[in-house]
Amino acid sequence: MAQLFPVAELGALRPGATLSVPLADDGVALFNVGGTVSALHDGCIRCNAPLSEGIRNGMRVMCSRCGWDYDIQTGSVCAVPDLRIRSFEVSVVGSKLMLSVADWASGD
């Protein structure tokens, strides 16, 4: 069953901004693209560099270390769409950004 976890204030993530936030023992990258907030695991599959430090281009983020591109909404590697990192559903409750996390400990 999914649980909602507060991770940031909406005002901390203005349009065009990226923010890295902790969740359990891991990190999540939040991206605000035109007022829509997306959330991905904050680590490149190939080299584990933080995607929150990547180079944004529209709905893509490029790893600053190895150059792999990711779709910000789905977590898919753009060159290999079946390869993906974890993405999270984001909700706004009041002024809080909330992540929907199902069975975080099991990795689902």
DSSP file (Angstrom, degrees, kcal/mol; ACC not computed):
  #  RESIDUE AA STRUCTURE BP1 BP2  ACC     N-H-->O    O-->H-N    N-H-->O    O-->H-N    TCO  KAPPA ALPHA  PHI   PSI    X-CA   Y-CA   Z-CA
    1    1 A M              0   0    0      0, 0.0   102,-0.8     0, 0.0     2,-0.2   0.000 360.0 360.0 360.0 136.9    0.0    0.0    0.0
    2    2 A A  E     -A  102   0A   0    100,-0.2     2,-0.3   101,-0.1   100,-0.3  -0.459 360.0-162.2 -76.8 144.1    1.3    3.4   -0.9
    3    3 A Q  E     -A  101   0A   0     98,-2.4    98,-3.1    -2,-0.2     2,-0.5  -0.931  16.9-126.4-121.6 149.4    2.1    6.0    1.7
    4    4 A L  E     -A  100   0A   0     -2,-0.3    96,-0.2    96,-0.2    86,-0.0  -0.843  24.3-170.1 -96.8 130.9    2.5    9.8    1.3
    5    5 A F  E     -A   99   0A   0     94,-2.3    94,-2.7    -2,-0.5     2,-0.3  -0.981  21.4-129.3-120.2 126.7    5.7   11.3    2.6
    6    6 A P  E     +A   98   0A   0      0, 0.0    92,-0.2     0, 0.0     3,-0.1  -0.590  34.6 164.8 -72.5 132.4    6.2   15.1    2.8
    7    7 A V  E     -     0   0A   0     90,-2.8     2,-0.3     1,-0.4    91,-0.1   0.617  54.9  -9.5-123.4 -21.1    9.5   16.0    1.2
    8    8 A A  E     -A   97   0A   0     89,-1.1    89,-3.4    13,-0.1    -1,-0.4  -0.987  67.5 -93.2-168.3 163.3    9.6   19.7    0.6
    9    9 A E  E >   -A   96   0A   0     -2,-0.3     3,-1.8    87,-0.2     4,-0.3  -0.710  35.6-127.7 -82.1 138.8    7.6   23.0    0.6
   10   10 A L  G >  S+     0   0    0     85,-3.5     3,-1.7    -2,-0.4    -1,-0.1   0.872 108.9  60.3 -54.4 -39.5    6.1   23.8   -2.8
   11   11 A G  G 3  S+     0   0    0     84,-0.4    -1,-0.3     1,-0.3     3,-0.3   0.665  92.6  66.8 -65.3 -16.5    7.7   27.3   -2.6
   12   12 A A  G <  S+     0   0    0     -3,-1.8     2,-0.4     1,-0.2    -1,-0.3   0.555  98.4  55.5 -80.1  -7.0   11.2   25.7   -2.4
   13   13 A L  S <  S-     0   0    0     -3,-1.7    -1,-0.2    -4,-0.3     3,-0.1  -0.668  73.7-176.3-130.1  77.4   10.9   24.4   -5.9
   14   14 A R    >   -     0   0    0     -2,-0.4     3,-2.3    -3,-0.3    18,-0.3  -0.264  47.2 -71.2 -68.3 159.6   10.1   27.2   -8.3
   15   15 A P  T 3  S+     0   0    0      0, 0.0    18,-0.2     0, 0.0    -1,-0.2  -0.274 124.8  22.5 -53.8 133.2    9.5   26.5  -12.0
   16   16 A G  T 3  S+     0   0    0     16,-2.9     2,-0.2     1,-0.3    17,-0.1   0.282 101.3 119.1  92.2  -8.7   12.7   25.4  -13.7
   17   17 A A    <   -     0   0    0     -3,-2.3    15,-2.5    15,-0.1     2,-0.3  -0.482  48.4-154.1 -92.7 160.7   14.3   24.4  -10.5
   18   18 A T  E     -C   31   0B   0     13,-0.2     2,-0.4    -2,-0.2    13,-0.2  -0.973  11.6-173.0-129.0 144.3   15.7   21.1   -9.3
   19   19 A L  E     -C   30   0B   0     11,-2.3    11,-3.5    -2,-0.3     2,-0.5  -0.999  16.4-145.2-142.1 135.7   16.0   19.9   -5.7
   20   20 A S  E     +C   29   0B   0     -2,-0.4     9,-0.2     9,-0.2    -2,-0.0  -0.887  25.2 178.7 -99.6 130.7   17.5   16.9   -4.0
   21   21 A V  E     -C   28   0B   0      7,-2.8     7,-2.9    -2,-0.5     2,-0.2  -0.964  27.3-115.1-131.3 148.0   15.7   15.6   -0.9
   22   22 A P  E     +C   27   0B   0      0, 0.0     2,-0.3     0, 0.0     5,-0.2  -0.542  27.5 179.9 -79.5 147.9   16.4   12.7    1.4
   23   23 A L  E >   -C   26   0B   0      3,-2.5     3,-2.1    -2,-0.2     2,-0.1  -0.883  63.9 -45.6-147.8 115.7   13.9    9.8    1.6
   24   24 A A  T 3  S-     0   0    0     -2,-0.3    -1,-0.1     1,-0.3    81,-0.0  -0.436 122.2 -27.6  56.3-129.5   14.7    6.9    4.0
   25   25 A D  T 3  S+     0   0    0     -2,-0.1    -1,-0.3    -3,-0.1     2,-0.2   0.094 131.2  66.8 -98.9  22.6   18.4    6.1    3.3
   26   26 A D  E <  S-C   23   0B   0     -3,-2.1    -3,-2.5    -5,-0.0     2,-0.3  -0.654  76.4-113.3-131.4-177.5   18.3    7.3   -0.3
   27   27 A G  E     -C   22   0B   0     -5,-0.2    15,-2.3    -2,-0.2     2,-0.4  -0.929  15.1-158.0-125.9 152.2   17.8   10.5   -2.3
   28   28 A V  E     -CD  21  41B   0     -7,-2.9    -7,-2.8    -2,-0.3     2,-0.5  -0.988  12.1-141.8-127.7 136.3   15.1   11.8   -4.6
   29   29 A A  E     -CD  20  40B   0     11,-3.2    11,-2.2    -2,-0.4     2,-0.4  -0.875  14.7-158.4 -98.1 125.6   15.5   14.4   -7.3
   30   30 A L  E     -CD  19  39B   0    -11,-3.5   -11,-2.3    -2,-0.5     2,-0.4  -0.890   7.7-169.1-103.9 133.5   12.5   16.8   -7.7
   31   31 A F  E     -CD  18  38B   0      7,-2.7     7,-2.6    -2,-0.4     2,-0.7  -0.987  11.1-158.1-125.1 128.3   12.1   18.7  -11.0
   32   32 A N  E     + D   0  37B   0    -15,-2.5   -16,-2.9    -2,-0.4     2,-0.7  -0.912  15.7 177.9-107.1 108.0    9.7   21.5  -11.6
   33   33 A V  E >  S- D   0  36B   0      3,-2.8     3,-1.7    -2,-0.7    -2,-0.0  -0.916  73.9 -29.6-112.7 105.3    9.0   21.8  -15.3
   34   34 A G  T 3  S-     0   0    0     -2,-0.7    -1,-0.1     1,-0.3     3,-0.1   0.804 125.9 -46.8  59.9  31.8    6.5   24.5  -16.1
   35   35 A G  T 3  S+     0   0    0      1,-0.3     2,-0.5   -21,-0.0    -1,-0.3   0.332 115.5 112.8  93.0  -7.3    4.8   24.1  -12.8
   36   36 A T  E <   -D   33   0B   0     -3,-1.7    -3,-2.8     2,-0.0     2,-0.5  -0.886  56.6-149.0-100.2 124.6    4.6   20.3  -13.0
   37   37 A V  E     -D   32   0B   0     -2,-0.5     2,-0.3    -5,-0.2    53,-0.3  -0.810  16.2-178.0 -98.8 129.4    6.7   18.5  -10.4
   38   38 A S  E     -D   31   0B   0     -7,-2.6    -7,-2.7    -2,-0.5     2,-0.4  -0.876  10.1-152.4-119.7 155.4    8.3   15.1  -11.2
   39   39 A A  E     +DE  30  88B   0     49,-0.7    49,-2.2    -2,-0.3     2,-0.3  -0.995  15.4 171.8-136.1 133.3   10.4   12.9   -8.9
   40   40 A L  E     -DE  29  87B   0    -11,-2.2   -11,-3.2    -2,-0.4    47,-0.2  -0.932  46.6 -86.7-132.3 155.8   13.1   10.4   -9.6
   41   41 A H  E     -D   28   0B   0     45,-2.6     2,-1.4    -2,-0.3   -13,-0.3  -0.437  46.8-125.3 -54.0 135.2   15.6    8.3   -7.7
   42   42 A D  S    S+     0   0    0    -15,-2.3     2,-0.3   -21,-0.1    -1,-0.1  -0.363  79.0  83.3 -91.2  57.9   18.6   10.7   -7.4
   43   43 A G  S    S-     0   0    0     -2,-1.4     6,-0.1     7,-0.2     2,-0.1  -0.870  75.0-122.6-161.0 126.0   21.2    8.4   -8.9
   44   44 A C     >  -     0   0    0      5,-2.2     4,-1.8    -2,-0.3    -2,-0.0  -0.411  19.6-136.2 -64.6 137.8   22.3    7.5  -12.5
   45   45 A I  T  4 S+     0   0    0      1,-0.2    -1,-0.1     2,-0.2    39,-0.0   0.888 101.3  45.2 -61.5 -39.5   22.0    3.8  -13.3
   46   46 A R  T  4 S+     0   0    0      1,-0.1    -1,-0.2     3,-0.1    -2,-0.0   0.923 136.8   2.1 -75.9 -45.3   25.4    3.8  -15.0
   47   47 A C  T  4 S-     0   0    0      2,-0.1    -2,-0.2     0, 0.0    -1,-0.1   0.432  86.5-123.4-128.4  -1.0   27.6    5.8  -12.7
   48   48 A N     <  +     0   0    0     -4,-1.8    -3,-0.1     1,-0.2     3,-0.1   0.622  55.1 153.7  65.4  16.1   25.4    6.7   -9.6
   49   49 A A        -     0   0    0     -6,-0.1    -5,-2.2     1,-0.1     2,-0.3  -0.464  56.9 -93.4 -69.1 148.2   26.0   10.4  -10.0
   50   50 A P    >   -     0   0    0      0, 0.0     3,-1.2     0, 0.0    14,-0.4  -0.475  26.7-155.2 -66.5 124.4   23.2   12.6   -8.6
   51   51 A L  G >  S+     0   0    0     -2,-0.3     3,-2.0     1,-0.3    -9,-0.1   0.730  90.9  73.3 -71.3 -21.0   20.7   13.5  -11.3
   52   52 A S  G 3  S+     0   0    0      1,-0.3    -1,-0.3   -10,-0.1   -34,-0.1   0.703  98.8  47.9 -64.3 -17.2   19.7   16.5   -9.3
   53   53 A E  G <  S+     0   0    0     -3,-1.2    -1,-0.3     2,-0.1    -2,-0.2   0.281  95.1 111.6-101.6   8.0   23.1   17.9  -10.5
   54   54 A G  S <  S-     0   0    0     -3,-2.0     2,-0.6     1,-0.1     9,-0.2  -0.084  78.4 -94.6 -76.0 178.7   22.4   16.9  -14.1
   55   55 A I  E     -F   62   0C   0      7,-2.4     7,-2.6     2,-0.0     2,-0.3  -0.866  39.6-144.5-100.6 117.3   21.8   19.2  -17.1
   56   56 A R  E     +F   61   0C   0     -2,-0.6     2,-0.2     5,-0.2     5,-0.2  -0.585  23.2 172.8 -85.5 142.1   18.2   19.8  -17.8
   57   57 A N  E >   -F   60   0C   0      3,-2.5     3,-1.3    -2,-0.3     2,-0.3  -0.767  64.6 -63.2-145.8  96.6   16.7   20.1  -21.2
   58   58 A G  T 3  S-     0   0    0      1,-0.3    -1,-0.2    -2,-0.2     0, 0.0  -0.457 121.5  -8.6  62.0-124.4   12.9   20.3  -21.2
   59   59 A M  T 3  S+     0   0    0     -2,-0.3    13,-2.9    -3,-0.1    14,-0.4   0.107 124.7  83.1 -92.3  21.5   11.6   17.0  -19.9
   60   60 A R  E <   -FG  57  71C   0     -3,-1.3    -3,-2.5    11,-0.2     2,-0.4  -0.905  56.6-162.1-122.9 152.5   15.0   15.4  -19.9
   61   61 A V  E     -FG  56  70C   0      9,-2.0     9,-2.4    -2,-0.3     2,-0.5  -0.998  11.6-150.0-132.2 132.5   18.0   15.4  -17.5
   62   62 A M  E     -FG  55  69C   0     -7,-2.6    -7,-2.4    -2,-0.4     7,-0.2  -0.871  25.0-113.8-103.7 130.1   21.5   14.4  -18.6
   63   63 A C     >  -     0   0    0      5,-3.0     4,-1.2    -2,-0.5   -12,-0.1  -0.400  19.7-144.0 -58.5 129.2   23.8   12.9  -16.1
   64   64 A S  T  4 S+     0   0    0    -14,-0.4    -1,-0.2     1,-0.2   -13,-0.1   0.674  94.5  43.6 -72.9 -16.2   26.7   15.3  -15.5
   65   65 A R  T  4 S+     0   0    0      3,-0.1    -1,-0.2   -15,-0.1    -2,-0.0   0.902 130.4  12.6 -94.7 -50.7   29.2   12.5  -15.2
   66   66 A C  T  4 S-     0   0    0      2,-0.1    -2,-0.1   -17,-0.0    -3,-0.0   0.610  92.2-122.4-109.1 -13.8   28.4    9.9  -17.9
   67   67 A G     <  +     0   0    0     -4,-1.2     2,-0.2     1,-0.3    -3,-0.1   0.487  53.3 152.3  89.3   2.1   26.0   11.8  -20.2
   68   68 A W        -     0   0    0     -6,-0.1    -5,-3.0     1,-0.1     2,-0.4  -0.476  37.6-137.3 -67.7 138.0   23.1    9.4  -20.1
   69   69 A D  E     -G   62   0C   0     -7,-0.2     9,-2.4    -2,-0.2    10,-0.4  -0.785  18.2-165.7 -97.7 139.8   19.7   11.1  -20.7
   70   70 A Y  E     -GH  61  77C   0     -9,-2.4    -9,-2.0    -2,-0.4     2,-0.6  -0.952  25.4-120.0-123.8 144.1   16.7   10.4  -18.6
   71   71 A D  E  >  -G   60   0C   0      5,-2.6     4,-2.6    -2,-0.4   -11,-0.2  -0.746  23.5-146.8 -77.3 122.7   13.0   11.2  -19.1
   72   72 A I  T  4 S+     0   0    0    -13,-2.9    -1,-0.1    -2,-0.6   -12,-0.1   0.816  92.9  47.0 -64.8 -32.2   12.1   13.3  -16.1
   73   73 A Q  T  4 S+     0   0    0    -14,-0.4    -1,-0.2     1,-0.1   -34,-0.2   0.862 127.0  21.5 -80.3 -35.8    8.5   12.0  -15.9
   74   74 A T  T  4 S-     0   0    0      2,-0.1    -2,-0.2    13,-0.1    13,-0.2   0.677  91.0-126.4-108.2 -21.2    9.1    8.2  -16.3
   75   75 A G     <  +     0   0    0     -4,-2.6    10,-2.2     1,-0.3    -3,-0.1   0.473  57.7 149.4  83.9   2.0   12.7    7.7  -15.3
   76   76 A S  E     - I   0  84C   0      8,-0.2    -5,-2.6    -5,-0.2     2,-0.5  -0.419  55.7-116.9 -70.7 141.9   13.5    5.9  -18.6
   77   77 A V  E >   -HI  70  80C   0      6,-3.3     3,-0.9     3,-0.7     6,-0.3  -0.700  26.9-136.9 -72.3 124.8   16.9    6.1  -20.1
   78   78 A C  T 3  S+     0   0    0     -9,-2.4    -1,-0.1    -2,-0.5    -8,-0.1   0.843 100.9  45.6 -59.6 -36.9   16.2    7.9  -23.4
   79   79 A A  T 3  S+     0   0    0    -10,-0.4    -1,-0.3     1,-0.3    -9,-0.1   0.715 127.1  29.4 -78.2 -20.2   18.4    5.7  -25.5
   80   80 A V  E X  S-I   77   0C   0     -3,-0.9     3,-2.5     3,-0.2    -3,-0.7  -0.685  71.2-175.0-139.2  80.1   17.1    2.5  -23.9
   81   81 A P  E 3  S+     0   0C   0      0, 0.0    -1,-0.1     0, 0.0    -3,-0.1   0.715  81.3  61.0 -57.3 -24.5   13.4    3.1  -22.8
   82   82 A D  E 3  S+     0   0C   0     -6,-0.1     2,-0.6     2,-0.0    -6,-0.0   0.665  92.3  77.8 -75.9 -13.5   13.1   -0.3  -21.1
   83   83 A L  E <   +     0   0C   0     -3,-2.5    -6,-3.3    -6,-0.3     2,-0.3  -0.848  68.4 155.9 -95.8 123.5   15.9    0.7  -18.7
   84   84 A R  E     -I   76   0C   0     -2,-0.6    -8,-0.2    -8,-0.3     2,-0.2  -0.975  38.7-131.9-148.5 159.1   14.7    3.0  -16.0
   85   85 A I        -     0   0    0    -10,-2.2     2,-0.2    -2,-0.3   -41,-0.1  -0.627  52.7 -75.5-100.8 168.6   15.2    4.4  -12.5
   86   86 A R        -     0   0    0     -2,-0.2   -45,-2.6   -46,-0.1     2,-0.3  -0.420  47.2-167.0 -69.3 134.0   12.5    4.6  -10.0
   87   87 A S  E     -E   40   0B   0    -47,-0.2     2,-0.4   -13,-0.2   -47,-0.2  -0.844   5.8-148.2-116.5 159.5   10.0    7.5  -10.4
   88   88 A F  E     -E   39   0B   0    -49,-2.2   -49,-0.7    -2,-0.3     2,-0.3  -0.957  17.7-117.0-130.2 144.0    7.5    8.7   -7.8
   89   89 A E  E     -B  100   0A   0     11,-0.7    11,-2.5    -2,-0.4     2,-0.4  -0.648  33.3-150.1 -76.1 135.2    4.0   10.2   -8.0
   90   90 A V  E     -B   99   0A   0     -2,-0.3     2,-0.3   -53,-0.3     9,-0.2  -0.921  15.8-178.5-113.1 133.3    4.0   13.7   -6.6
   91   91 A S  E     -B   98   0A   0      7,-2.8     7,-3.3    -2,-0.4     2,-0.6  -0.916  21.8-136.2-123.9 153.8    1.0   15.3   -4.9
   92   92 A V  E     -B   97   0A   0     -2,-0.3     2,-0.5     5,-0.2     5,-0.2  -0.961  20.7-178.9-110.2 121.5    0.6   18.8   -3.5
   93   93 A V  E >   -B   96   0A   0      3,-2.4     3,-2.3    -2,-0.6     2,-0.5  -0.950  67.6 -47.3-121.5 108.8   -1.2   18.8   -0.1
   94   94 A G  T 3  S-     0   0    0     -2,-0.5    -2,-0.0     1,-0.3     0, 0.0  -0.569 123.6 -26.9  65.2-118.2   -1.6   22.4    1.1
   95   95 A S  T 3  S+     0   0    0     -2,-0.5   -85,-3.5    -3,-0.1   -84,-0.4   0.259 118.8 101.7-108.4  10.1    1.9   23.8    0.6
   96   96 A K  E <   -AB   9  93A   0     -3,-2.3    -3,-2.4   -87,-0.2     2,-0.5  -0.766  65.5-137.7-101.1 139.4    3.7   20.5    0.9
   97   97 A L  E     -AB   8  92A   0    -89,-3.4   -90,-2.8    -2,-0.4   -89,-1.1  -0.846  28.7-166.0 -88.1 126.8    5.1   18.3   -1.9
   98   98 A M  E     -AB   6  91A   0     -7,-3.3    -7,-2.8    -2,-0.5     2,-0.4  -0.936  10.7-147.2-119.8 136.9    4.3   14.7   -1.1
   99   99 A L  E     -AB   5  90A   0    -94,-2.7   -94,-2.3    -2,-0.4     2,-0.7  -0.867  13.2-136.0-102.6 136.9    5.7   11.6   -2.6
  100  100 A S  E     -AB   4  89A   0    -11,-2.5   -11,-0.7    -2,-0.4     2,-0.5  -0.826  29.6-178.0 -89.5 117.0    3.6    8.4   -3.0
  101  101 A V  E     -A    3   0A   0    -98,-3.1   -98,-2.4    -2,-0.7     2,-0.5  -0.967  12.2-163.0-125.7 118.6    5.8    5.6   -2.0
  102  102 A A  E    S-A    2   0A   0     -2,-0.5  -100,-0.2  -100,-0.3     6,-0.1  -0.883  74.6 -22.4-101.7 124.1    4.7    1.9   -2.1
  103  103 A D  S >>>S-     0   0    0   -102,-0.8     5,-1.2    -2,-0.5     3,-1.0   0.895  73.1-178.1  46.9  54.7    6.7   -0.6   -0.1
  104  104 A W  G >45S+     0   0    0      1,-0.3     3,-1.1    -3,-0.3    -1,-0.1   0.877  75.6  55.7 -53.4 -43.1    9.8    1.6    0.0
  105  105 A A  G 345S+     0   0    0      1,-0.3    -1,-0.3     2,-0.1    -2,-0.1   0.818 107.8  48.2 -63.8 -30.6   11.9   -1.0    1.9
  106  106 A S  G <45S-     0   0    0     -3,-1.0    -1,-0.3    -4,-0.0    -2,-0.2   0.563 110.6-119.8 -88.1  -7.4   11.2   -3.7   -0.7
  107  107 A G  T <<5       0   0    0     -3,-1.1    -3,-0.2    -4,-0.8    -2,-0.1   0.591 360.0 360.0  83.3   9.9   12.1   -1.4   -3.6
  108  108 A D      <       0   0    0     -5,-1.2    -4,-0.2    -6,-0.1    -5,-0.1   0.468 360.0 360.0 -77.8 360.0    8.7   -1.7   -5.3
